[in-house]
């Protein structure tokens, strides 16, 4: 069964550094999402992406965050200047259509020191 | 504002016992509803979904969930739990007819299974 792939599985970064989290969505999917889960808290929506542009972003997704689909397969989340509170598990998801179930990757655990 | 609530943070059951995990939603209109499971070190796997029609939906791994509009609930059930079911379970909702697809998650319920 096709799956969403995320790399790396764990990223450790110094505060203030830039980090890029990578995702390869399922190949025929058109909608892409990033979510995050701070330890002990809910899974929170960050951003959705369709047709090479952001469809919706949450209040968490401020100017420090950006997303990109640089080629036909990858979908990336960039955090420009990381803060301690960015430490979380980041999940990428994709779906065929906006009202079809979203399929999630295994996540990237981001630790900011 | 849309929200999904899972009242139970942690549930412990014995292997072979029945299981019910609670989920309540608060939306303007009935949302699409999902249950996901997360095993340690892994991502969120879709167990089942409710879009419309039959209010009792069957999922993978022997799970089912029942949508009850009158109670704004979508509880997950399994008649006989296996040790491999130990994991964290998330209920999620999505605005029906939304052009955006954003999911709202509950806090999750951690399931422990005693042998």
Interface residues (C-beta under 8 A of the other chain):
Chain A: X4 X6 X31 X33 X35 X41 X42 X43 X44 X45 X48 X55 X56 X58 X91 X93 X95 X98 X99 X101 X102 X103 X104 X105 X106 X107
Chain B: X32 X34 X36 X41 X42 X43 X44 X45 X46 X49 X51 X90 X92 X94 X96 X97 X98 X99 X100 X101 X102 X103 X104 X105 X106 X107 X108
